[in-house]
Every structure is written in structure tokens, then in C-alpha cells.
Amino acid sequence: MLKRFRVLFSLLLVFGVSPALIAEKSVTDYFPHTTGSFWVYEDQDGNKLTRRAVEKKKVEGEMYHAFSYEPTSEDWTDYEHYIHPNFYQIRKNGIAFFVGDEVEKAFEARLRRDMDADIKEQQGISTTGGASADFSYEIAVEAEDDFYLLPTPIIFDKEWTAMRISGSITLKLKVQSPDFQIPGGDQVNSIPIDLVEKGKVTAKETVKTLAGTFEGCLKIEYWYTEATKKEGATKPTSLDTSDIELTTLWLAPNVGIVKFVRKSADSKVEKSLELTQYEIKSTGSGNE
């Protein structure tokens, strides 16, 4: 249950090879933001999403670059903080998306979806011998406001902390029988949520999409791992591939995100987006 959110990831090291610095480009080269630019993406089901760079906006006293989206998301389970940021800043340490509230809503929505499915399954198999089992739950989620898409300097194979999520799931079980009293029929269990999202630039690749062929794309991988580790441990002590969920972005120079893929624990593609049209006002280049 909840394997997608309670993951352990094995950190593979290439001994004798130091991470390579990508010195010829800055983070802004991979994430253009001039007002009037737009990007059109298509997902695995043929649905289109248009993102537009609009005028800067002030959030909590700070100025942020801003995006608008068409259509707007009506289902929080479809929200992806990698590709749906409304506000972001380019800072000394990289590109930071302002996504805290949105991540909390999306994370909770996915947890509720999975919890409801699990409870429905348990309800069906637990009602035996005249006894009934009723499940209920409460979810509390708190995420950092900022998600760090890409740090400065850009270095191959060097991990960074992109975001942290904490909270808990309180699961309540009530077992009743019309004929006799069941000892310990009421149970309450709390499942902690203590995750850190990591990111790593793993390669430079050429990517083909419906919008064209893009050379020199940064391939970035993101994954969740348990934030709390055993004392003295420097990495997760076990590798359970059934608990791995991997999200991959490809950023093209002077274009931005050209492809997005999220894979589930069994390596099945759950969601994908690729660029179909774009126009970058800062350079006057585009593909319509």
C-alpha cells in the first residue's frame, strides 16, 4: 500500500569518475521565461496543455515569473509540480518553483485515491461471519513551498534536494459483530510521511518530439526517498525496486521542457508529455 509514496532508492556511484560540470550553459538557458512565449504539450492520451509566460506577479511580497495554463487542471491527481508551476524565481542557487500549496493538494489527492482503492478492497474481504469492518482515515500533508528544478552550477551525476514532504496518515479500523463483542475491535494506526525528493542531471541527449529535434537536452531524474535514515547511514540500506517511482524531464537549450515521463514502480509509464508547438519571444525562434 502507498508504494508510490514510501520509496527507497539505491544511489549508484561510479567510482573514479568525478561529476562533470556543464560550464557552457546557465540555468536560464534551459528555462526561458520572456513574457509572451508559449509551449504546447500533448500527453499520452492526446490531451493538450498550453503554458504561457505572462507578466510577473508579487507573491507574499516577492516578485515571481508567472505562467498561465489552458486548460486549467480540474483534478488534483493530474497535477505535476514539475510542469505546472504558476510562479517561479531564478535564484543564485538555481530555479525554484513556488508550489507548496499545490503539491500538498496533489499529494493528498493521490493518497486519497489510493487509500480509497485499498479500503474498498479490504472492506470486501473483511466482512465474514456476520462481522463488519469499517475503515476510515485522516491525511495531513505539509510540503516545502519551493521545488528546486535545476541548481546552479549544473553538474552531471550530483544529487540535490528538490523538496521535502512530511505529514501522516491516520487509519482507523472498527470491527463489529451483532452476536458477540470483539476484543480490540477498535484500532488506530498512524503512518508517517517523511519524504525528500532528490534530483540529478544524468545525461545530455538529443530528443525528438512533434515540435522537432532538440540537441543538447539535459536529462534530469527525480525520485522520492525516505527522509529519515538510520543513525550513521549515508544511503538507504536496502533496494526494493517495487518501491521506485521515477520522473524524468528533458530540458532543451533556449526552449525549456520538451519531454516529461513519470514511471510507476513496475516501470509502466503513468504519464507523459511532449512538446508539439512553441514560440520563445526572447530569441524569436519557434515552431508553430
Order of alpha helices (4+ residues) and beta strands (2+ residues): beta-beta-beta-beta-beta-alpha-beta-beta-beta-beta-beta-beta-beta-beta-beta
